[in-house]
């Protein structure tokens, strides 16, 4: 139960601060404000970001119940998480974060924010391939290698 408390606390802080508060402050600091009208792009962006945030929180819950840890690098799961969204892609949290930012790009109708989404995915890909995958391989050994062979990194194979 304590793992769930830690995971929810982390999840709420990441979603609330890193995905909502910080980007909103950054956008307003460079003069990008929400469009005065709330039309199709804003509805689509809100739906995309909302769905991604819900999926992100599902990942956090899976980390707590299955992995007995959190997404935080200082409190990682003790067991390999291959259930829930992790059955379809190995990195659903990063995909969710990218989709939250893409939703914000739609809401703000901002090409600069959309370019940031592209940069985000490049940086995350490098982080995953150069640090996270080797670390998981050392931590979980053959179990992770088998999972890696069966489940795609970014896009699900149906």
N, C-alpha and C positions, 0 to 999 in steps of 0.2 A: 504494500500500500504506500510505503514511503517513496518507492520508485515512481509511482503514479503522481504523487504530489510534486516531486522534483521535475518530472517530465512536463506536467501541466504548467508549472511555474515557468520553466524554460520556454515552452511553446508559446505561452501568452506573452512573455517578454519579447521573444523574437518576432512574433506576428505583430504585436502592438507597437514595439519600438522600432525594430529594424525594418519592418516591411510597411509600416504606416506612418509613424511619427517622423522618422529621419528622412524618408523620401519627400514627404510633404514639406518639411522645413527646407530641404535642399532645393526643391522646386521653387518655393516662394522666395528663397534668397537670391535666385538668379532671375526672378521676375516672371516665372511661369505660374500662372494662376488657372484655376478651374474655369472652363468656359462658362459664360453666363447662362447659356441654355443647356438643358439636360435632354439630349436627343439620343439617337441611335448609337453613336459611338460610346456615349457615357453608359448607356444601359448595357451594351455588350461588354464594355470594360469592367463594369461593376459585377456582372454575372461571372465573367472569367476569373476575376480576382477573388470573388467570394467562393466560387467552387474550388479554386486552388488553395485558398486558406483552409477550407474544410478538409480537403484531402491532406494538407500539411498536418493538421491537428490529428487526423487519423494515423498518420505516420508516427507522430509523437506518442500516441496511445499505444501503438504497436511496440515502440521502443520500450515503454514502461512495462507492459504486461508480458511480452515475449522476451525482450532482451534484458529486462531488469535494469534499465539505465535510461539515459536521456540522449538527445542528439548532440549535446555539448561535448567538445573534445576532452574536457576535464572530468566528465562523468559518462563515459561511453557505455553502451550495452555490454553486459557480461556474456550474453549469448547472441549468436548470429540471428538477425531478424530476416526471415524469408517468408513471412505471412503478410496478409493484408495487401497493400499496394506493392510491397516488395516481391510479390509473386510475379509481377508483370514487368517491372523495371528495377534495376539495382539502386537507382538514385532518385526516387520519387520526390524527396524533399527539395532537392535542387531544382527539379523540373517545376515543382509548385511555386517556388520563389520566383523563378523566371516568369511564370505565367501571372503571378501577382504583379510583377513589374510591367509585363505586357498589358495587363488590364489597366494599370495606371496610365500607360502610354495612350491607350484608347480614351480613357476618361479625360485626360488633359489634352488630347489630340496633339501630342508632342513627338516629333520625329527624333529629337535629341534623346528623349527617354527611351524610345524604341532602339536607338543606337546603343544606349546603355545596356539594354537587354542583350543585344548581341555580344557586347564586351563581357557582360556578366557570364554568359554561357562559355565563352572562350576561357576566361579565368577559372571558372568552375571545372571545366574539362581538364585543364592543366593540373589543378589541385587534385582532382579525383585520380587521374592517371599517374601522376608523379608521387603523390603522398598517400592518399586514402586507400587505393587498391593494394599497394604493397604492404601497408600497415595492417589491413584486414587479412591479407594473406598470411602474414606472420602471426597474427592473433588467433585466427580460426583455421589455418592450415587447409587440409584436404576438403573440409566441409565448405569453405569459402571457394576453393577452386572448382568444386563440382557445381556450386551455385552460379559461379561466374560463367561456366560453360553453358548453363541452361537458361539464364535470364539475361536479357540485353541490358546494356548500360543506360541508355537514354530513351529508347523508343520501343514499346512492347512488340513482341512477335506473337501475334494471335495464332 
